Amino acid sequence: MKYVLITLLLFIPIISNAQDNMEPVDTDRLFEINYESPLTIDLGEEDEDDEPVELKKKKRKKNVFYGIKTKKGFARSGFGDDQVIELFYYLKEFQEPDPYVRNTYWYDFKKRKIVNSRNINKKYAGILHGPYAKMMGNQLIEEGIFYKGTKHGRWMRFNKYDILQEKKKWYKGWPKESKVAYYEDQEARKMREIIPVHYGEKDGEYYAFHENGQIAVIGEYKFDYKIGLWREYYLQRNRRKREVQYPEDPFENEFTPFITKEWNEDGEVIYDREKEVKSWK
């Protein structure tokens, strides 16, 4: 693929007498990325283990998964018949998880429990990596595998009657259906865009990247719709370029997205919607 051109429609609202008279943003063109060839769905191509994970593997190096050494651990919570035991592996030596993945799992040695947070306390963190199982008594209620703190491969969740409740596939923290595009430099394998997809719908955090690896656009989808605040950044020094507000609820049909702020390359605010609105009141 050739170098990505991120085409962003610059829009300056026309203020008449009040906020309600503002010209709406052409949201179909904002954060639009143009390709000469379609996005590829390739997150599963490198997946080594798509079958349900078992804690015991035949003829493999002890406590080594995806070529990385780990240690075995467990966590216990609850009491009596409701006691839950989690069996897992964690990295022998700390490695930073993917900073762009929303959910990062690690064992907190201080609190003695598994934590899902990107705010990692390296002093007390054991990054989950390898097979995972959650048991209630003798009943398996969840199983899967982690890759450097992120969900990977097939994950399944059961109820106490051993009935399957949920099954999802992941690739290193991203839904396996996600669409990915790279810059043409195949050796460097530089990602330029990732669209999170769950069950055929865009759902999760969206990223577009400049060729130097810095974030170009970040936002969130839910049920195929843009939601919340979307941000665009300049190539140099990761400075903000534009912010656009979308509805918090994807089904809020009467909400019209709008640009909240814009900056020039020197970091100076060139448009502030809130100030513009106040000036006409």
FENQUI-V506917 format. One record per backbone hydrogen bond with DSSP energy under -0.5 kcal/mol. CO is the residue of the C=O (numbers start at 1). NH is the residue of the N-H. Records with the same first field share a line. If there is no record, write none. Layout:
CO=NH ; NH
//
This chain:
4=6
5=7 ; 34
6=8
7=9 ; 32
8=10
11=13
13=15
18=16 ; 21
19=22
25=27
26=29 ; 30
29=32
32=7
34=5
40=42 ; 180
42=45
44=47
55=57
61=64
63=65 ; 70
65=68
68=65
69=92
71=90
73=88
75=86
77=84
79=82
80=83
83=137
84=77
85=135
86=75
87=133
88=73
89=129
90=71
98=101
102=104
104=117
105=128
106=108 ; 115
107=109 ; 126
108=112 ; 113
113=108
115=106 ; 117
118=120
120=122
121=124 ; 125
124=109
125=127
126=107
127=91
128=149
130=146
132=144
133=87
134=141 ; 142
135=85
136=139
138=140
139=136
141=158
142=134
143=156
144=132
145=152
146=130
147=150
149=105
150=147
151=173
152=145
153=170
155=168
156=143
157=165 ; 166
159=162
162=164
163=159
166=157
168=155
169=176
170=153
171=174
174=171
175=178
178=43
179=195
180=40
181=192 ; 193
184=186
185=189 ; 190
189=191
190=183
192=209
193=181
194=196 ; 207
195=179
196=203
197=177
198=201
201=198
202=224
204=221
206=219
207=194
208=216 ; 217
210=213
214=210
216=233
217=208
218=231
219=206
220=227
221=204
222=225
225=222
227=220
228=230 ; 246
230=244
231=218
232=241 ; 242
236=239
239=234
241=263
242=232
243=260 ; 261
244=230 ; 246
245=258
247=228
248=250
249=252
251=253
252=255
255=257
257=25
258=245
260=273
261=243
262=270 ; 271
264=267
268=264
271=262
272=276
273=277
274=278
275=279
276=280
277=280
278=281
//
